[in-house]
Amino acid sequence: MSFLSPRECSRSHRAKGSLELRCGLALCCSLLAVLLGAALLFPSPSEKPLDTRGWKLTDFLEHLNGCGLQLRVAPGRQNDGPYDELYLTENPDATWDSLSRKPKTTKHIHLWHGSVCVWPVHPCSDVEWQLAEWGLHGCRIGDFLLFGDAQILQRIQEACRQQSGL
């Protein structure tokens, strides 16, 4: 049977203490990352989302115009009433026909430079899944979904935050 000398015991405790310190630091960093991520994904209660209940696309468009966005509108198709989608673009030559042919997928996002599509959220759609698929190229503002150029989406989101005093 062998016994540890005081010197060996001291080294063992230092190594154990160092390991505990590193584990503690790693745990703190992980917790901080989770809290920071949650703060970015979920707005604080003071940041109320834009209330678009009862709005049609034309109401949303009026709101964006009131925010001072300089985007051209190419209206979408009509289904016996209000538009069910519209396109906002910086491209002066874009038409509804040319924009409506673009696939709403990140694989084809290069086709969306300077343009976005906006449509109301449908009750049957899986919005969270769709937004996860689109990443930076999609967002939800109130009862509306937007897909397209990430810079245009960012400008729209920022304008809506400023307009509602957030």
Helices and strands as residue ranges (DSSP letters): H 6-41, H 57-66, E 72-75, E 86-89, H 96-100, G 106-112, E 115-120, H 127-134, G 135-137, E 138-141, E 144-148, H 150-163
